[in-house]
């Protein structure tokens, strides 16, 4: 069974036209909307949560 990845624009991207999309789950995917097909980063969900927490507190 193949599961489809659902991407959404990160709320941190703003409206500048340079956006980041994320796909959240056990592993979080991160990609640039201008270069979707080139590459993506994959990190454990706990690391993604830690990054967002750090951004909110700084």
CHARMM-style PDB file with segment names, atoms N, HN, CA, C and O in Angstrom:
ATOM      1  N   UNK     1       0.843  -1.179   0.000  1.00  0.00      PROA
ATOM      2  CA  UNK     1       0.000   0.000   0.000  1.00  0.00      PROA
ATOM      3  C   UNK     1       0.889   1.242   0.000  1.00  0.00      PROA
ATOM      4  O   UNK     1       1.788   1.362   0.832  1.00  0.00      PROA
ATOM      5  N   UNK     2       0.643   2.157  -0.921  1.00  0.00      PROA
ATOM      6  HN  UNK     2      -0.087   2.060  -1.597  1.00  0.00      PROA
ATOM      7  CA  UNK     2       1.420   3.384  -1.043  1.00  0.00      PROA
ATOM      8  C   UNK     2       0.633   4.539  -0.443  1.00  0.00      PROA
ATOM      9  O   UNK     2      -0.538   4.738  -0.769  1.00  0.00      PROA
ATOM     10  N   UNK     3       1.274   5.291   0.427  1.00  0.00      PROA
ATOM     11  HN  UNK     3       2.225   5.129   0.692  1.00  0.00      PROA
ATOM     12  CA  UNK     3       0.610   6.464   0.985  1.00  0.00      PROA
ATOM     13  C   UNK     3       1.088   7.704   0.244  1.00  0.00      PROA
ATOM     14  O   UNK     3       2.266   7.817  -0.093  1.00  0.00      PROA
ATOM     15  N   UNK     4       0.190   8.615  -0.003  1.00  0.00      PROA
ATOM     16  HN  UNK     4      -0.767   8.523   0.271  1.00  0.00      PROA
ATOM     17  CA  UNK     4       0.507   9.843  -0.707  1.00  0.00      PROA
ATOM     18  C   UNK     4       0.993  10.896   0.288  1.00  0.00      PROA
ATOM     19  O   UNK     4       0.422  11.057   1.367  1.00  0.00      PROA
ATOM     20  N   UNK     5       2.039  11.599  -0.085  1.00  0.00      PROA
ATOM     21  HN  UNK     5       2.503  11.468  -0.961  1.00  0.00      PROA
ATOM     22  CA  UNK     5       2.577  12.660   0.762  1.00  0.00      PROA
ATOM     23  C   UNK     5       1.777  13.932   0.515  1.00  0.00      PROA
ATOM     24  O   UNK     5       1.550  14.322  -0.630  1.00  0.00      PROA
ATOM     25  N   UNK     6       1.353  14.572   1.596  1.00  0.00      PROA
ATOM     26  HN  UNK     6       1.537  14.255   2.527  1.00  0.00      PROA
ATOM     27  CA  UNK     6       0.612  15.826   1.501  1.00  0.00      PROA
ATOM     28  C   UNK     6       1.521  16.962   1.948  1.00  0.00      PROA
ATOM     29  O   UNK     6       2.005  16.974   3.080  1.00  0.00      PROA
ATOM     30  N   UNK     7       1.748  17.907   1.056  1.00  0.00      PROA
ATOM     31  HN  UNK     7       1.355  17.897   0.137  1.00  0.00      PROA
ATOM     32  CA  UNK     7       2.588  19.062   1.335  1.00  0.00      PROA
ATOM     33  C   UNK     7       1.712  20.280   1.601  1.00  0.00      PROA
ATOM     34  O   UNK     7       0.634  20.414   1.024  1.00  0.00      PROA
ATOM     35  N   UNK     8       2.184  21.175   2.485  1.00  0.00      PROA
ATOM     36  HN  UNK     8       3.060  21.066   2.954  1.00  0.00      PROA
ATOM     37  CA  UNK     8       1.506  22.454   2.681  1.00  0.00      PROA
ATOM     38  C   UNK     8       2.537  23.543   2.925  1.00  0.00      PROA
ATOM     39  O   UNK     8       3.636  23.281   3.414  1.00  0.00      PROA
ATOM     40  N   UNK     9       2.169  24.757   2.580  1.00  0.00      PROA
ATOM     41  HN  UNK     9       1.276  24.970   2.183  1.00  0.00      PROA
ATOM     42  CA  UNK     9       3.065  25.893   2.755  1.00  0.00      PROA
ATOM     43  C   UNK     9       3.248  26.169   4.244  1.00  0.00      PROA
ATOM     44  O   UNK     9       2.278  26.230   4.999  1.00  0.00      PROA
ATOM     45  N   UNK    10       4.475  26.333   4.646  1.00  0.00      PROA
ATOM     46  HN  UNK    10       5.263  26.284   4.033  1.00  0.00      PROA
ATOM     47  CA  UNK    10       4.766  26.651   6.038  1.00  0.00      PROA
ATOM     48  C   UNK    10       4.228  28.038   6.376  1.00  0.00      PROA
ATOM     49  O   UNK    10       4.356  28.971   5.583  1.00  0.00      PROA
ATOM     50  N   UNK    11       3.632  28.164   7.544  1.00  0.00      PROA
ATOM     51  HN  UNK    11       3.528  27.406   8.187  1.00  0.00      PROA
ATOM     52  CA  UNK    11       3.104  29.471   7.965  1.00  0.00      PROA
ATOM     53  C   UNK    11       4.223  30.475   8.192  1.00  0.00      PROA
ATOM     54  O   UNK    11       3.958  31.675   8.261  1.00  0.00      PROA
ATOM     55  N   UNK    12       5.452  30.025   8.308  1.00  0.00      PROA
ATOM     56  HN  UNK    12       5.667  29.051   8.252  1.00  0.00      PROA
ATOM     57  CA  UNK    12       6.604  30.918   8.479  1.00  0.00      PROA
ATOM     58  C   UNK    12       7.070  31.515   7.161  1.00  0.00      PROA
ATOM     59  O   UNK    12       7.937  32.388   7.166  1.00  0.00      PROA
ATOM     60  N   UNK    13       6.523  31.074   6.031  1.00  0.00      PROA
ATOM     61  HN  UNK    13       5.818  30.365   6.027  1.00  0.00      PROA
ATOM     62  CA  UNK    13       6.987  31.544   4.730  1.00  0.00      PROA
ATOM     63  C   UNK    13       6.548  32.964   4.414  1.00  0.00      PROA
ATOM     64  O   UNK    13       7.237  33.661   3.670  1.00  0.00      PROA
ATOM     65  N   UNK    14       5.440  33.406   4.950  1.00  0.00      PROA
ATOM     66  HN  UNK    14       4.880  32.839   5.554  1.00  0.00      PROA
ATOM     67  CA  UNK    14       4.961  34.749   4.636  1.00  0.00      PROA
ATOM     68  C   UNK    14       4.453  34.838   3.218  1.00  0.00      PROA
ATOM     69  O   UNK    14       4.072  33.831   2.621  1.00  0.00      PROA
ATOM     70  N   UNK    15       4.447  36.040   2.677  1.00  0.00      PROA
ATOM     71  HN  UNK    15       4.757  36.858   3.161  1.00  0.00      PROA
ATOM     72  CA  UNK    15       3.923  36.269   1.322  1.00  0.00      PROA
ATOM     73  C   UNK    15       4.977  36.841   0.392  1.00  0.00      PROA
ATOM     74  O   UNK    15       4.643  37.617  -0.503  1.00  0.00      PROA
ATOM     75  N   UNK    16       6.228  36.484   0.576  1.00  0.00      PROA
ATOM     76  HN  UNK    16       6.499  35.853   1.304  1.00  0.00      PROA
ATOM     77  CA  UNK    16       7.312  37.027  -0.220  1.00  0.00      PROA
ATOM     78  C   UNK    16       7.542  36.286  -1.538  1.00  0.00      PROA
ATOM     79  O   UNK    16       8.337  36.742  -2.359  1.00  0.00      PROA
ATOM     80  N   UNK    17       6.882  35.180  -1.754  1.00  0.00      PROA
ATOM     81  HN  UNK    17       6.236  34.809  -1.087  1.00  0.00      PROA
ATOM     82  CA  UNK    17       7.076  34.415  -2.978  1.00  0.00      PROA
ATOM     83  C   UNK    17       8.166  33.362  -2.863  1.00  0.00      PROA
ATOM     84  O   UNK    17       8.288  32.508  -3.741  1.00  0.00      PROA
ATOM     85  N   UNK    18       8.950  33.404  -1.813  1.00  0.00      PROA
ATOM     86  HN  UNK    18       8.851  34.099  -1.100  1.00  0.00      PROA
ATOM     87  CA  UNK    18       9.980  32.403  -1.548  1.00  0.00      PROA
ATOM     88  C   UNK    18       9.449  31.537  -0.419  1.00  0.00      PROA
ATOM     89  O   UNK    18       9.604  31.875   0.754  1.00  0.00      PROA
ATOM     90  N   UNK    19       8.832  30.437  -0.766  1.00  0.00      PROA
ATOM     91  HN  UNK    19       8.707  30.162  -1.720  1.00  0.00      PROA
ATOM     92  CA  UNK    19       8.096  29.652   0.220  1.00  0.00      PROA
ATOM     93  C   UNK    19       8.767  28.320   0.523  1.00  0.00      PROA
ATOM     94  O   UNK    19       9.514  27.766  -0.283  1.00  0.00      PROA
ATOM     95  N   UNK    20       8.470  27.844   1.696  1.00  0.00      PROA
ATOM     96  HN  UNK    20       7.863  28.295   2.350  1.00  0.00      PROA
ATOM     97  CA  UNK    20       8.899  26.526   2.142  1.00  0.00      PROA
ATOM     98  C   UNK    20       7.646  25.698   2.343  1.00  0.00      PROA
ATOM     99  O   UNK    20       6.677  26.155   2.950  1.00  0.00      PROA
ATOM    100  N   UNK    21       7.670  24.478   1.831  1.00  0.00      PROA
ATOM    101  HN  UNK    21       8.456  24.107   1.338  1.00  0.00      PROA
ATOM    102  CA  UNK    21       6.568  23.540   2.047  1.00  0.00      PROA
ATOM    103  C   UNK    21       7.046  22.439   2.974  1.00  0.00      PROA
ATOM    104  O   UNK    21       8.216  22.056   2.960  1.00  0.00      PROA
ATOM    105  N   UNK    22       6.127  21.940   3.773  1.00  0.00      PROA
ATOM    106  HN  UNK    22       5.177  22.252   3.784  1.00  0.00      PROA
ATOM    107  CA  UNK    22       6.444  20.841   4.676  1.00  0.00      PROA
ATOM    108  C   UNK    22       5.412  19.733   4.511  1.00  0.00      PROA
ATOM    109  O   UNK    22       4.264  19.969   4.135  1.00  0.00      PROA
ATOM    110  N   UNK    23       5.857  18.534   4.804  1.00  0.00      PROA
ATOM    111  HN  UNK    23       6.789  18.343   5.110  1.00  0.00      PROA
ATOM    112  CA  UNK    23       4.993  17.361   4.849  1.00  0.00      PROA
ATOM    113  C   UNK    23       5.244  16.734   6.209  1.00  0.00      PROA
ATOM    114  O   UNK    23       6.316  16.186   6.466  1.00  0.00      PROA
ATOM    115  N   UNK    24       4.250  16.821   7.072  1.00  0.00      PROA
ATOM    116  HN  UNK    24       3.380  17.267   6.863  1.00  0.00      PROA
ATOM    117  CA  UNK    24       4.446  16.394   8.453  1.00  0.00      PROA
ATOM    118  C   UNK    24       3.930  14.983   8.689  1.00  0.00      PROA
ATOM    119  O   UNK    24       2.916  14.566   8.129  1.00  0.00      PROA
ATOM    120  N   UNK    25       4.644  14.272   9.522  1.00  0.00      PROA
ATOM    121  HN  UNK    25       5.467  14.610   9.978  1.00  0.00      PROA
ATOM    122  CA  UNK    25       4.327  12.895   9.885  1.00  0.00      PROA
ATOM    123  C   UNK    25       5.445  12.396  10.771  1.00  0.00      PROA
ATOM    124  O   UNK    25       6.119  13.213  11.399  1.00  0.00      PROA
ATOM    125  N   UNK    26       5.678  11.093  10.857  1.00  0.00      PROA
ATOM    126  HN  UNK    26       5.130  10.429  10.347  1.00  0.00      PROA
ATOM    127  CA  UNK    26       6.798  10.578  11.653  1.00  0.00      PROA
ATOM    128  C   UNK    26       8.132  11.163  11.193  1.00  0.00      PROA
ATOM    129  O   UNK    26       9.041  11.389  11.992  1.00  0.00      PROA
ATOM    130  N   UNK    27       8.224  11.402   9.883  1.00  0.00      PROA
ATOM    131  HN  UNK    27       7.486  11.218   9.234  1.00  0.00      PROA
ATOM    132  CA  UNK    27       9.360  12.114   9.293  1.00  0.00      PROA
ATOM    133  C   UNK    27       8.795  13.351   8.618  1.00  0.00      PROA
ATOM    134  O   UNK    27       7.801  13.270   7.897  1.00  0.00      PROA
ATOM    135  N   UNK    28       9.426  14.498   8.850  1.00  0.00      PROA
ATOM    136  HN  UNK    28      10.233  14.564   9.436  1.00  0.00      PROA
ATOM    137  CA  UNK    28       8.963  15.745   8.256  1.00  0.00      PROA
ATOM    138  C   UNK    28       9.810  16.053   7.026  1.00  0.00      PROA
ATOM    139  O   UNK    28      11.039  16.091   7.094  1.00  0.00      PROA
ATOM    140  N   UNK    29       9.135  16.271   5.907  1.00  0.00      PROA
ATOM    141  HN  UNK    29       8.137  16.241   5.851  1.00  0.00      PROA
ATOM    142  CA  UNK    29       9.812  16.668   4.678  1.00  0.00      PROA
ATOM    143  C   UNK    29       9.765  18.181   4.545  1.00  0.00      PROA
ATOM    144  O   UNK    29       8.769  18.811   4.901  1.00  0.00      PROA
ATOM    145  N   UNK    30      10.837  18.761   4.037  1.00  0.00      PROA
ATOM    146  HN  UNK    30      11.646  18.250   3.748  1.00  0.00      PROA
ATOM    147  CA  UNK    30      10.943  20.215   3.870  1.00  0.00      PROA
ATOM    148  C   UNK    30      11.488  20.462   2.467  1.00  0.00      PROA
ATOM    149  O   UNK    30      12.489  19.863   2.073  1.00  0.00      PROA
ATOM    150  N   UNK    31      10.828  21.351   1.706  1.00  0.00      PROA
ATOM    151  HN  UNK    31      10.015  21.838   2.026  1.00  0.00      PROA
ATOM    152  CA  UNK    31      11.308  21.651   0.360  1.00  0.00      PROA
ATOM    153  C   UNK    31      11.008  23.095  -0.021  1.00  0.00      PROA
ATOM    154  O   UNK    31      10.142  23.743   0.567  1.00  0.00      PROA
ATOM    155  N   UNK    32      11.734  23.581  -1.005  1.00  0.00      PROA
ATOM    156  HN  UNK    32      12.438  23.055  -1.483  1.00  0.00      PROA
ATOM    157  CA  UNK    32      11.578  24.933  -1.551  1.00  0.00      PROA
ATOM    158  C   UNK    32      10.526  24.870  -2.652  1.00  0.00      PROA
ATOM    159  O   UNK    32      10.617  24.023  -3.541  1.00  0.00      PROA
ATOM    160  N   UNK    33       9.534  25.750  -2.607  1.00  0.00      PROA
ATOM    161  HN  UNK    33       9.461  26.438  -1.885  1.00  0.00      PROA
ATOM    162  CA  UNK    33       8.469  25.710  -3.608  1.00  0.00      PROA
ATOM    163  C   UNK    33       8.966  26.065  -5.005  1.00  0.00      PROA
ATOM    164  O   UNK    33       8.359  25.654  -5.995  1.00  0.00      PROA
ATOM    165  N   UNK    34      10.043  26.809  -5.103  1.00  0.00      PROA
ATOM    166  HN  UNK    34      10.536  27.143  -4.299  1.00  0.00      PROA
ATOM    167  CA  UNK    34      10.568  27.161  -6.428  1.00  0.00      PROA
ATOM    168  C   UNK    34      11.347  26.014  -7.065  1.00  0.00      PROA
ATOM    169  O   UNK    34      11.568  26.019  -8.276  1.00  0.00      PROA
ATOM    170  N   UNK    35      11.765  25.034  -6.268  1.00  0.00      PROA
ATOM    171  HN  UNK    35      11.585  25.031  -5.284  1.00  0.00      PROA
ATOM    172  CA  UNK    35      12.575  23.929  -6.780  1.00  0.00      PROA
ATOM    173  C   UNK    35      12.069  22.603  -6.219  1.00  0.00      PROA
ATOM    174  O   UNK    35      12.853  21.811  -5.696  1.00  0.00      PROA
ATOM    175  N   UNK    36      10.790  22.363  -6.322  1.00  0.00      PROA
ATOM    176  HN  UNK    36      10.153  23.007  -6.747  1.00  0.00      PROA
ATOM    177  CA  UNK    36      10.162  21.172  -5.737  1.00  0.00      PROA
ATOM    178  C   UNK    36      10.802  19.868  -6.190  1.00  0.00      PROA
ATOM    179  O   UNK    36      10.961  18.944  -5.392  1.00  0.00      PROA
ATOM    180  N   UNK    37      11.161  19.789  -7.431  1.00  0.00      PROA
ATOM    181  HN  UNK    37      11.032  20.540  -8.079  1.00  0.00      PROA
ATOM    182  CA  UNK    37      11.668  18.543  -7.971  1.00  0.00      PROA
ATOM    183  C   UNK    37      13.139  18.270  -7.708  1.00  0.00      PROA
ATOM    184  O   UNK    37      13.612  17.161  -7.957  1.00  0.00      PROA
ATOM    185  N   UNK    38      13.865  19.251  -7.213  1.00  0.00      PROA
ATOM    186  HN  UNK    38      13.480  20.151  -7.011  1.00  0.00      PROA
ATOM    187  CA  UNK    38      15.305  19.067  -7.050  1.00  0.00      PROA
ATOM    188  C   UNK    38      15.673  18.244  -5.828  1.00  0.00      PROA
ATOM    189  O   UNK    38      16.432  17.279  -5.927  1.00  0.00      PROA
ATOM    190  N   UNK    39      15.138  18.623  -4.679  1.00  0.00      PROA
ATOM    191  HN  UNK    39      14.522  19.406  -4.598  1.00  0.00      PROA
ATOM    192  CA  UNK    39      15.522  17.920  -3.457  1.00  0.00      PROA
ATOM    193  C   UNK    39      14.597  18.306  -2.321  1.00  0.00      PROA
ATOM    194  O   UNK    39      13.857  19.287  -2.394  1.00  0.00      PROA
ATOM    195  N   UNK    40      14.660  17.515  -1.282  1.00  0.00      PROA
ATOM    196  HN  UNK    40      15.261  16.718  -1.223  1.00  0.00      PROA
ATOM    197  CA  UNK    40      13.937  17.836  -0.056  1.00  0.00      PROA
ATOM    198  C   UNK    40      14.768  17.335   1.113  1.00  0.00      PROA
ATOM    199  O   UNK    40      15.563  16.405   0.982  1.00  0.00      PROA
ATOM    200  N   UNK    41      14.568  17.961   2.239  1.00  0.00      PROA
ATOM    201  HN  UNK    41      13.922  18.717   2.346  1.00  0.00      PROA
ATOM    202  CA  UNK    41      15.191  17.510   3.473  1.00  0.00      PROA
ATOM    203  C   UNK    41      14.191  16.652   4.223  1.00  0.00      PROA
ATOM    204  O   UNK    41      12.992  16.930   4.193  1.00  0.00      PROA
ATOM    205  N   UNK    42      14.653  15.639   4.880  1.00  0.00      PROA
ATOM    206  HN  UNK    42      15.627  15.413   4.905  1.00  0.00      PROA
ATOM    207  CA  UNK    42      13.796  14.808   5.719  1.00  0.00      PROA
ATOM    208  C   UNK    42      14.420  14.737   7.102  1.00  0.00      PROA
ATOM    209  O   UNK    42      15.590  14.385   7.252  1.00  0.00      PROA
ATOM    210  N   UNK    43      13.628  15.075   8.107  1.00  0.00      PROA
ATOM    211  HN  UNK    43      12.677  15.361   7.985  1.00  0.00      PROA
ATOM    212  CA  UNK    43      14.110  15.049   9.490  1.00  0.00      PROA
ATOM    213  C   UNK    43      13.066  14.365  10.364  1.00  0.00      PROA
ATOM    214  O   UNK    43      11.880  14.376  10.036  1.00  0.00      PROA
ATOM    215  N   UNK    44      13.497  13.771  11.472  1.00  0.00      PROA
ATOM    216  HN  UNK    44      14.460  13.762  11.738  1.00  0.00      PROA
ATOM    217  CA  UNK    44      12.520  13.193  12.397  1.00  0.00      PROA
ATOM    218  C   UNK    44      11.556  14.283  12.894  1.00  0.00      PROA
ATOM    219  O   UNK    44      11.954  15.434  13.078  1.00  0.00      PROA
ATOM    220  N   UNK    45      10.321  13.919  13.103  1.00  0.00      PROA
ATOM    221  HN  UNK    45       9.997  12.984  12.954  1.00  0.00      PROA
ATOM    222  CA  UNK    45       9.305  14.879  13.549  1.00  0.00      PROA
ATOM    223  C   UNK    45       9.726  15.585  14.832  1.00  0.00      PROA
ATOM    224  O   UNK    45       9.422  16.763  15.018  1.00  0.00      PROA
ATOM    225  N   UNK    46      10.421  14.881  15.717  1.00  0.00      PROA
ATOM    226  HN  UNK    46      10.668  13.923  15.567  1.00  0.00      PROA
ATOM    227  CA  UNK    46      10.855  15.503  16.971  1.00  0.00      PROA
ATOM    228  C   UNK    46      11.843  16.631  16.716  1.00  0.00      PROA
ATOM    229  O   UNK    46      11.841  17.622  17.446  1.00  0.00      PROA
ATOM    230  N   UNK    47      12.685  16.503  15.699  1.00  0.00      PROA
ATOM    231  HN  UNK    47      12.686  15.698  15.106  1.00  0.00      PROA
ATOM    232  CA  UNK    47      13.641  17.560  15.364  1.00  0.00      PROA
ATOM    233  C   UNK    47      12.930  18.768  14.751  1.00  0.00      PROA
ATOM    234  O   UNK    47      13.293  19.912  15.025  1.00  0.00      PROA
ATOM    235  N   UNK    48      11.926  18.511  13.928  1.00  0.00      PROA
ATOM    236  HN  UNK    48      11.631  17.582  13.706  1.00  0.00      PROA
ATOM    237  CA  UNK    48      11.139  19.593  13.338  1.00  0.00      PROA
ATOM    238  C   UNK    48      10.423  20.376  14.444  1.00  0.00      PROA
ATOM    239  O   UNK    48      10.406  21.607  14.430  1.00  0.00      PROA
ATOM    240  N   UNK    49       9.842  19.662  15.386  1.00  0.00      PROA
ATOM    241  HN  UNK    49       9.856  18.662  15.397  1.00  0.00      PROA
ATOM    242  CA  UNK    49       9.168  20.301  16.524  1.00  0.00      PROA
ATOM    243  C   UNK    49      10.154  21.129  17.338  1.00  0.00      PROA
ATOM    244  O   UNK    49       9.828  22.237  17.764  1.00  0.00      PROA
ATOM    245  N   UNK    50      11.355  20.605  17.557  1.00  0.00      PROA
ATOM    246  HN  UNK    50      11.621  19.705  17.212  1.00  0.00      PROA
ATOM    247  CA  UNK    50      12.375  21.341  18.308  1.00  0.00      PROA
ATOM    248  C   UNK    50      12.775  22.611  17.573  1.00  0.00      PROA
ATOM    249  O   UNK    50      12.969  23.648  18.209  1.00  0.00      PROA
ATOM    250  N   UNK    51      12.904  22.560  16.258  1.00  0.00      PROA
ATOM    251  HN  UNK    51      12.747  21.718  15.742  1.00  0.00      PROA
ATOM    252  CA  UNK    51      13.237  23.752  15.473  1.00  0.00      PROA
ATOM    253  C   UNK    51      12.150  24.803  15.599  1.00  0.00      PROA
ATOM    254  O   UNK    51      12.442  25.974  15.840  1.00  0.00      PROA
ATOM    255  N   UNK    52      10.885  24.392  15.436  1.00  0.00      PROA
ATOM    256  HN  UNK    52      10.647  23.441  15.240  1.00  0.00      PROA
ATOM    257  CA  UNK    52       9.778  25.354  15.541  1.00  0.00      PROA
ATOM    258  C   UNK    52       9.713  25.966  16.928  1.00  0.00      PROA
ATOM    259  O   UNK    52       9.447  27.160  17.065  1.00  0.00      PROA
ATOM    260  N   UNK    53       9.951  25.176  17.946  1.00  0.00      PROA
ATOM    261  HN  UNK    53      10.167  24.206  17.835  1.00  0.00      PROA
ATOM    262  CA  UNK    53       9.949  25.683  19.328  1.00  0.00      PROA
ATOM    263  C   UNK    53      11.056  26.715  19.509  1.00  0.00      PROA
ATOM    264  O   UNK    53      10.839  27.761  20.122  1.00  0.00      PROA
ATOM    265  N   UNK    54      12.230  26.426  18.984  1.00  0.00      PROA
ATOM    266  HN  UNK    54      12.406  25.577  18.486  1.00  0.00      PROA
ATOM    267  CA  UNK    54      13.357  27.362  19.074  1.00  0.00      PROA
ATOM    268  C   UNK    54      13.053  28.662  18.334  1.00  0.00      PROA
ATOM    269  O   UNK    54      13.384  29.740  18.827  1.00  0.00      PROA
ATOM    270  N   UNK    55      12.435  28.580  17.173  1.00  0.00      PROA
ATOM    271  HN  UNK    55      12.166  27.704  16.773  1.00  0.00      PROA
ATOM    272  CA  UNK    55      12.084  29.780  16.418  1.00  0.00      PROA
ATOM    273  C   UNK    55      11.062  30.636  17.160  1.00  0.00      PROA
ATOM    274  O   UNK    55      11.133  31.864  17.130  1.00  0.00      PROA
ATOM    275  N   UNK    56      10.140  30.000  17.806  1.00  0.00      PROA
ATOM    276  HN  UNK    56      10.082  29.002  17.830  1.00  0.00      PROA
ATOM    277  CA  UNK    56       9.104  30.740  18.536  1.00  0.00      PROA
ATOM    278  C   UNK    56       9.650  31.448  19.771  1.00  0.00      PROA
ATOM    279  O   UNK    56       9.136  32.496  20.162  1.00  0.00      PROA
ATOM    280  N   UNK    57      10.687  30.885  20.389  1.00  0.00      PROA
ATOM    281  HN  UNK    57      11.104  30.034  20.071  1.00  0.00      PROA
ATOM    282  CA  UNK    57      11.209  31.451  21.629  1.00  0.00      PROA
ATOM    283  C   UNK    57      12.317  32.471  21.392  1.00  0.00      PROA
ATOM    284  O   UNK    57      12.732  33.152  22.330  1.00  0.00      PROA
ATOM    285  N   UNK    58      12.795  32.588  20.179  1.00  0.00      PROA
ATOM    286  HN  UNK    58      12.458  32.035  19.417  1.00  0.00      PROA
ATOM    287  CA  UNK    58      13.872  33.553  19.887  1.00  0.00      PROA
ATOM    288  C   UNK    58      13.390  34.747  19.168  1.00  0.00      PROA
ATOM    289  OT1 UNK    58      14.178  35.640  18.856  1.00  0.00      PROA
TER     290      UNK     58
END
